Amino acid sequence: MTTHIVPDTEHRGLIGLLPAAARPFAMLARFDRPIGWWLLFWPGAWAIALAGGVIARWDLLAWFLLGSIAMRGAGCVYNDIVDRDLDAQVERTRNRPLASGAVSAKAAWAWLIALCAIGLVVLLQLRWQAQAVAVASLALVAAYPFMKRITWWPQAWLGMVFSWAALVGWVEMATGQLTPMLLLYAGSIAWVIGYDTIYALQDVEDDALVGVRSSARALGARVKPGVAGFYAAALASWGAAFWQIFADPLALALLVPVALHFGWQVATLRPADGANALARFRSNRFAGFAMFLACATLGFAANL
């Protein structure tokens, strides 16, 4: 049994300072939960860093951060438009602005368009090859909300979506090497499956009642070794990517902090405790940062 459920919308921090009329729209875009845009940002930042662009392309990192905030918000609005009936049946999500009626569907579509306009501004900062890669993700994004209805592994689809910035960032840096990019992307997909399985632990009971599928439900009692396996796959892929850039054991040693963090997550995870699962999920902002430091270090060393 879940001992504590953390509501999906919270009037706190900067959200609490907004005018009352603006708060539902901020929460619809999950501005009250910045972990989402951090997780969307990191794969792109890794690609830029691994290609040696942390200093020379600091502006690109800033644009990616803005794009992550806007497009994560747009994705959440779209997801809530599609899922508003399901959200109303789940304890954690029943107070979301669309599910609760605080925002109308028409207003939500207008807000979605506004956020996409910000994303378009970011897109125009990229060279055309990276623009094409970025636009190609839209089909994956549009299909994601429906995956939980047709597959037990919607987290794998989310992994492809949330890791896409790694492809965009690498193509923008124009290194000419494809293998490190693909390995970085594959590792990120495994990472997303791992952390989103932890996130899905909060909803296993409600999901079973309404017929929503997830990797957390599919793994059942094997969720801890399952998450550990996906994290191990992520580390293996990233290690292979690092080896492609700089074939030296020291390159692999850069991943030790990430590995230790993953180990801590799995060791301390209590699947039946929703608050514990949410805290472990949110801690992936630090895993992403540790990976960024590893990529930046290796990118700098490889370009000496």
Backbone torsions as a table, in degrees:
resi	resn	phi	psi	omega
1	MET	NA	142.7	177.1
2	THR	-76.5	124.0	-174.6
3	THR	-83.4	-22.9	-178.5
4	HIS	-154.7	129.7	178.8
5	ILE	-110.2	125.3	178.0
6	VAL	-92.4	121.9	-178.3
7	PRO	-61.1	151.9	-174.1
8	ASP	-83.1	-10.2	177.3
9	THR	-129.3	134.4	-175.5
10	GLU	-136.5	128.7	176.8
11	HIS	-89.3	80.5	-179.3
12	ARG	-148.6	171.5	179.7
13	GLY	60.9	-139.8	-178.4
14	LEU	-63.6	-29.7	179.8
15	ILE	-60.2	-38.9	-179.4
16	GLY	-67.2	-18.3	-179.9
17	LEU	-88.0	-12.5	-178.6
18	LEU	-73.8	155.6	172.1
19	PRO	-58.2	148.3	-175.5
20	ALA	-55.0	-37.3	-177.6
21	ALA	-69.0	-25.6	-176.9
22	ALA	-87.5	-21.2	-173.9
23	ARG	-60.5	-43.9	-179.9
24	PRO	-60.3	-34.4	-179.9
25	PHE	-73.2	-37.2	176.1
26	ALA	-63.5	-41.0	179.9
27	MET	-73.9	-30.3	175.8
28	LEU	-61.8	-37.0	177.3
29	ALA	-87.6	5.1	179.7
30	ARG	60.1	33.0	175.7
31	PHE	-65.9	-18.1	176.3
32	ASP	-79.0	-5.7	-178.9
33	ARG	-132.4	79.5	-174.9
34	PRO	-65.8	-13.2	-179.7
35	ILE	-54.9	-34.5	-177.6
36	GLY	-62.8	-44.7	-179.1
37	TRP	-77.4	-23.0	171.6
38	TRP	-64.4	-44.5	-178.3
39	LEU	-67.5	-31.2	176.2
40	LEU	-74.6	-33.6	-177.6
41	PHE	-72.7	-41.2	-169.2
42	TRP	-56.8	-45.6	-178.9
43	PRO	-58.2	-39.2	176.5
44	GLY	-66.3	-40.5	178.4
45	ALA	-64.0	-38.0	177.4
46	TRP	-60.4	-44.3	-177.6
47	ALA	-62.6	-44.3	178.9
48	ILE	-62.6	-44.1	-178.8
49	ALA	-66.4	-44.1	-178.5
50	LEU	-65.5	-28.9	177.2
51	ALA	-82.6	3.4	176.3
52	GLY	83.3	24.1	-173.6
53	GLY	-106.3	14.6	-176.0
54	VAL	-58.8	-45.6	-177.6
55	ILE	-85.8	-51.9	-175.5
56	ALA	-65.3	-31.7	-177.3
57	ARG	-118.4	42.6	176.9
58	TRP	-59.6	-31.7	179.0
59	ASP	-64.6	-34.8	178.7
60	LEU	-66.8	-39.0	176.1
61	LEU	-60.2	-41.2	179.7
62	ALA	-65.6	-41.8	178.3
63	TRP	-64.9	-40.2	178.3
64	PHE	-63.4	-37.6	178.9
65	LEU	-64.9	-46.4	177.4
66	LEU	-60.8	-44.3	179.1
67	GLY	-63.1	-36.0	179.1
68	SER	-65.6	-41.8	179.4
69	ILE	-63.8	-46.9	-177.4
70	ALA	-67.8	-46.7	-174.0
71	MET	-77.9	-29.1	171.8
72	ARG	-64.9	-40.8	176.4
73	GLY	-62.2	-43.4	179.1
74	ALA	-63.2	-40.8	178.9
75	GLY	-63.7	-38.6	178.9
76	CYS	-67.0	-40.2	178.4
77	VAL	-62.7	-46.5	179.5
78	TYR	-62.0	-43.7	179.3
79	ASN	-59.9	-40.8	-178.7
80	ASP	-72.4	-31.2	175.3
81	ILE	-62.5	-45.2	-179.0
82	VAL	-70.1	-38.2	-170.7
83	ASP	-101.0	12.4	-171.7
84	ARG	-59.8	-33.3	178.7
85	ASP	-72.7	-40.2	176.9
86	LEU	-66.9	-42.2	-178.8
87	ASP	-59.0	-34.4	-178.9
88	ALA	-67.2	-16.7	-177.7
89	GLN	-98.8	-3.5	-176.8
90	VAL	-109.9	130.0	-174.8
91	GLU	-54.6	-45.5	-175.0
92	ARG	-69.8	-27.8	-172.2
93	THR	-111.6	0.7	-174.4
94	ARG	-64.9	-21.4	-179.6
95	ASN	-95.6	7.5	174.9
96	ARG	-59.7	147.2	-171.7
97	PRO	-53.7	-40.0	179.1
98	LEU	-75.4	-43.1	-179.2
99	ALA	-64.1	-33.9	-178.2
100	SER	-87.5	-11.6	-179.1
101	GLY	89.2	6.1	179.6
102	ALA	-69.4	-25.4	177.7
103	VAL	-129.3	135.7	178.4
104	SER	-80.2	160.4	178.6
105	ALA	-62.4	-38.2	179.4
106	LYS	-63.5	-43.9	178.9
107	ALA	-66.4	-35.6	178.6
108	ALA	-64.5	-40.3	177.6
109	TRP	-64.3	-38.9	177.9
110	ALA	-64.2	-41.4	178.4
111	TRP	-65.7	-38.3	177.0
112	LEU	-61.0	-44.1	179.6
113	ILE	-63.0	-40.9	179.8
114	ALA	-62.9	-43.1	178.9
115	LEU	-66.7	-38.6	177.6
116	CYS	-65.3	-30.9	177.2
117	ALA	-63.9	-38.3	175.4
118	ILE	-65.2	-41.6	176.4
119	GLY	-60.5	-35.3	178.6
120	LEU	-65.4	-39.0	177.0
121	VAL	-59.3	-43.4	178.0
122	VAL	-64.6	-43.7	-179.7
123	LEU	-56.5	-38.5	-177.2
124	LEU	-69.8	-10.4	177.6
125	GLN	-81.9	-11.0	-174.5
126	LEU	-95.6	158.6	173.4
127	ARG	-73.0	161.6	-167.2
128	TRP	-62.3	-32.1	179.9
129	GLN	-63.7	-43.8	178.2
130	ALA	-68.8	-34.4	176.3
131	GLN	-60.5	-43.2	-179.2
132	ALA	-63.2	-41.8	178.1
133	VAL	-63.5	-43.0	-179.3
134	ALA	-62.7	-44.8	-179.3
135	VAL	-64.2	-32.4	-179.4
136	ALA	-62.8	-18.6	-179.4
137	SER	-76.2	-15.1	-172.6
138	LEU	-62.0	-34.6	178.9
139	ALA	-64.9	-40.7	177.3
140	LEU	-64.0	-42.7	-179.6
141	VAL	-62.5	-44.9	-177.6
142	ALA	-64.0	-32.8	-176.4
143	ALA	-84.0	-20.4	-171.1
144	TYR	-55.3	-47.8	-176.3
145	PRO	-57.7	-21.5	-178.0
146	PHE	-89.0	-12.2	-175.2
147	MET	-64.4	-34.2	-178.8
148	LYS	-67.3	-12.1	178.8
149	ARG	-93.1	-18.0	-172.3
150	ILE	-123.2	-10.1	-179.5
151	THR	-142.1	151.5	175.9
152	TRP	-78.2	-7.7	-174.9
153	TRP	-123.5	55.0	175.5
154	PRO	-62.5	-21.7	178.0
155	GLN	-63.2	-29.7	177.6
156	ALA	-68.4	-38.6	177.1
157	TRP	-66.9	-42.3	176.3
158	LEU	-60.2	-36.4	178.0
159	GLY	-60.1	-41.3	177.8
160	MET	-64.7	-39.1	-179.0
161	VAL	-70.5	-50.9	-173.8
162	PHE	-74.3	-12.7	178.4
163	SER	-98.3	-5.7	-171.6
164	TRP	-60.3	-29.6	-179.4
165	ALA	-60.8	-24.8	176.9
166	ALA	-62.4	-39.7	177.7
167	LEU	-68.2	-43.5	-178.9
168	VAL	-63.3	-47.4	-178.8
169	GLY	-62.7	-41.3	-178.5
170	TRP	-67.7	-42.8	179.0
171	VAL	-65.0	-38.4	177.7
172	GLU	-61.8	-35.8	-179.9
173	MET	-76.0	-14.9	172.6
174	ALA	52.8	53.5	179.3
175	THR	-79.1	-23.4	-177.9
176	GLY	86.4	-7.0	179.0
177	GLN	-101.5	127.3	-178.9
178	LEU	-96.8	-34.1	-174.6
179	THR	-60.0	-48.1	178.2
180	PRO	-59.7	-37.3	179.0
181	MET	-61.4	-47.3	-177.6
182	LEU	-66.8	-37.1	178.0
183	LEU	-69.3	-39.8	176.8
184	LEU	-62.2	-42.4	179.5
185	TYR	-65.3	-45.4	180.0
186	ALA	-61.8	-42.7	178.4
187	GLY	-63.5	-38.2	178.8
188	SER	-65.7	-38.4	177.1
189	ILE	-59.7	-45.5	179.2
190	ALA	-62.9	-39.5	177.3
191	TRP	-60.6	-46.1	-179.6
192	VAL	-63.0	-43.2	178.2
193	ILE	-58.6	-41.7	179.8
194	GLY	-62.8	-53.3	-175.7
195	TYR	-72.9	-30.6	179.8
196	ASP	-77.5	-23.6	171.0
197	THR	-64.5	-42.0	175.9
198	ILE	-60.6	-44.1	179.5
199	TYR	-60.6	-40.7	-176.8
200	ALA	-68.6	-15.0	178.2
201	LEU	-61.1	-24.8	-179.8
202	GLN	-65.6	-23.4	-169.5
203	ASP	-116.3	9.9	-170.9
204	VAL	-58.8	-38.4	-177.8
205	GLU	-71.0	-47.5	178.8
206	ASP	-66.1	-38.2	179.0
207	ASP	-61.7	-38.5	178.4
208	ALA	-65.0	-36.7	-178.9
209	LEU	-68.9	-39.3	-175.7
210	VAL	-97.1	-2.1	176.1
211	GLY	83.8	22.5	177.3
212	VAL	-87.9	134.5	-177.3
213	ARG	-97.9	152.9	178.3
214	SER	-160.4	162.0	176.8
215	SER	-65.5	-31.0	178.3
216	ALA	-63.0	-41.8	177.1
217	ARG	-70.2	-38.3	-178.6
218	ALA	-65.5	-39.0	-178.4
219	LEU	-77.6	-32.1	178.0
220	GLY	58.1	-125.6	-178.1
221	ALA	-69.9	-11.8	-179.4
222	ARG	-96.0	20.0	-172.5
223	VAL	-65.2	-38.5	-179.5
224	LYS	-65.7	-50.2	175.2
225	PRO	-64.5	-29.3	177.4
226	GLY	-65.2	-47.7	177.6
227	VAL	-61.6	-42.7	178.4
228	ALA	-58.9	-39.6	179.2
229	GLY	-64.4	-41.5	178.9
230	PHE	-68.5	-38.9	176.9
231	TYR	-64.9	-37.8	177.1
232	ALA	-64.4	-39.9	177.9
233	ALA	-64.1	-38.5	177.6
234	ALA	-61.6	-47.9	-179.8
235	LEU	-62.2	-39.5	179.6
236	ALA	-63.8	-43.2	179.7
237	SER	-66.7	-43.9	179.0
238	TRP	-65.5	-38.7	177.1
239	GLY	-61.6	-41.0	177.4
240	ALA	-64.8	-38.3	177.0
241	ALA	-63.7	-43.6	179.0
242	PHE	-62.2	-40.0	-179.1
243	TRP	-64.6	-33.3	176.7
244	GLN	-65.3	-32.2	-179.1
245	ILE	-81.9	-42.2	-174.1
246	PHE	-150.3	98.7	-173.6
247	ALA	-77.7	80.4	-179.6
248	ASP	-152.3	139.9	179.1
249	PRO	-55.8	-27.6	178.9
250	LEU	-63.3	-30.0	177.7
251	ALA	-63.4	-40.8	179.6
252	LEU	-70.2	-31.2	179.8
253	ALA	-62.8	-23.3	178.9
254	LEU	-64.4	-20.4	-179.2
255	LEU	-87.4	-3.6	-177.8
256	VAL	-58.7	-45.7	178.3
257	PRO	-58.9	-38.9	178.1
258	VAL	-64.6	-43.9	-179.6
259	ALA	-62.1	-41.3	179.5
260	LEU	-64.5	-39.6	179.0
261	HIS	-65.3	-43.4	176.9
262	PHE	-60.1	-42.3	179.2
263	GLY	-61.3	-40.7	177.4
264	TRP	-63.2	-43.0	179.1
265	GLN	-56.7	-50.2	-176.5
266	VAL	-66.9	-43.1	-176.6
267	ALA	-64.5	-34.1	-175.3
268	THR	-100.8	0.8	-179.1
269	LEU	-70.3	130.7	173.6
270	ARG	-115.9	98.2	-172.1
271	PRO	-55.5	-29.9	-177.0
272	ALA	-85.2	-2.9	-176.8
273	ASP	-108.5	106.5	-176.7
274	GLY	-61.5	-39.2	179.9
275	ALA	-66.5	-39.0	177.3
276	ASN	-63.9	-44.4	179.5
277	ALA	-62.5	-42.2	179.9
278	LEU	-63.8	-41.0	179.2
279	ALA	-64.5	-40.8	178.4
280	ARG	-67.3	-39.2	176.1
281	PHE	-60.1	-49.9	-177.5
282	ARG	-63.4	-27.5	-178.6
283	SER	-65.8	-10.4	179.4
284	ASN	-68.8	-12.2	171.5
285	ARG	-61.9	-35.6	179.3
286	PHE	-76.2	-35.0	174.1
287	ALA	-61.9	-42.5	178.3
288	GLY	-63.1	-39.3	179.1
289	PHE	-67.6	-41.1	177.7
290	ALA	-61.5	-40.4	177.7
291	MET	-66.3	-37.6	177.9
292	PHE	-61.7	-44.0	178.6
293	LEU	-62.2	-39.3	178.1
294	ALA	-63.5	-44.9	179.3
295	CYS	-64.7	-41.5	-179.5
296	ALA	-64.3	-42.3	179.1
297	THR	-63.3	-46.8	-179.1
298	LEU	-67.7	-40.7	178.4
299	GLY	-61.5	-39.3	177.6
300	PHE	-67.1	-45.8	-178.4
301	ALA	-64.1	-39.6	-178.2
302	ALA	-68.2	-21.9	-177.4
303	ASN	-101.7	8.0	177.4
304	LEU	-69.3	NA	NA
